[in-house]
Amino acid sequence: MKKIKDSSVNIVMYHYVRPIKNSKYPNIKGLEIKEFKNQIENFQKKYNIISESDFINILECKKIPKKPSILLTFDDGYKDHYKYAFPFLVAKKLTASFYPPIEVIKNNTVLDVNKIHFILEKELNTKKILNEINLILISLGEPNLEEMNLEKINVKSRFDKPETIIIKRLLQFFLKTDIKEKVLNLLFEKIINKNIKEFSKELYLNTDEVIEMSSQKMSFGSHGDKHLWWEYLSKKKQEEEIDKSINFFNKININTKNISICYPYGSFNATTLNILKKKKISFALTTQVGCVNKKNIENVYTLPRYDTNDFK
């Protein structure tokens, strides 16, 4: 269990929150709903669980309460958040911040990151997946893995083995975009064998659910439109990713006056920071590990978070 210090705001990041062991996907890396409830109840006993508006006030005043605070955040817009987390939070009279990519809600697509998660969930043999990738590359007339400089891939991770990281990075950004899409879609089709639109409807929030959650004082922020690596995008493309998400929330009457940002993959660059300042975004969340304290409270566009697993 992570020890929390006084005078700190600890932003906790959640992804999959569901009954895992007895589900169709028992190998997905997530948090069992029972563990989630226990974790929230433990937070309530020891700390202040604050709302997003509370957090914005703390940032504006630059004064952190002595008793440690917790801000709950949920990435990627999963149906889990509506089915399991949302009812529990309402029952406990708590609020949280949710960051769904817009494309999956509007067009029933599946994010590359989620295709990868479920490929790895179904096929536990990472060597077999790498072999399949190699065969697909050869069939497409592309250089095989032995001909690529895979040493450029940073395989360090807090939660994944090196081979898993290589698979993720290959299918996220290392391969050329058009080749990456073909390889990933062929892998998904072969291993998951399920219609993309139906899979998407089962996996992600829909518009009505977002509206209902907002009506119960849950906050929604921008996680972009397509969940891309922003550090590799042009200024124009980064602005489009942010604007499309803000426009979506405005269209369904969700207040975006003090909207926050959660960087997809934790990815951003100096251009991103300038865009956020220009758009007067309230704050932005990274995947850097740590708490918000008096040393970093002014760095509102590079705020650190903890993973839920840090508190298990």
Salt bridges, closest charged atoms under 4 A:
GLU35 OE1 - LYS312 NZ 3.42
GLU41 OE2 - LYS92 NZ 3.30
ASP75 OD2 - HIS15 NE2 3.61
ASP75 OD2 - ARG305 NH2 2.97
ASP76 OD2 - HIS15 NE2 3.92
ASP76 OD1 - HIS223 NE2 2.91
ASP76 OD1 - HIS227 NE2 3.17
ASP80 OD2 - ARG18 NE 2.88
GLU103 OE1 - LYS226 NZ 3.42
ASP112 OD2 - LYS180 NZ 3.44
GLU123 OE1 - LYS128 NZ 3.65
GLU132 OE2 - LYS190 NZ 2.94
GLU142 OE1 - LYS176 NZ 3.73
ASP160 OD1 - LYS29 NZ 2.78
ASP160 OD2 - LYS168 NZ 2.61
GLU163 OE2 - LYS127 NZ 3.24
GLU181 OE2 - LYS180 NZ 3.68
GLU198 OE2 - LYS201 NZ 3.88
GLU202 OE1 - LYS24 NZ 3.45
GLU202 OE1 - LYS194 NZ 2.94
GLU209 OE2 - LYS79 NZ 3.14
ASP225 OD2 - LYS226 NZ 3.95
ASP225 OD2 - LYS244 NZ 3.98
GLU239 OE2 - LYS235 NZ 2.93
GLU240 OE1 - LYS237 NZ 3.78
ASP243 OD1 - LYS279 NZ 2.69
ASP310 OD1 - ARG158 NH1 2.77
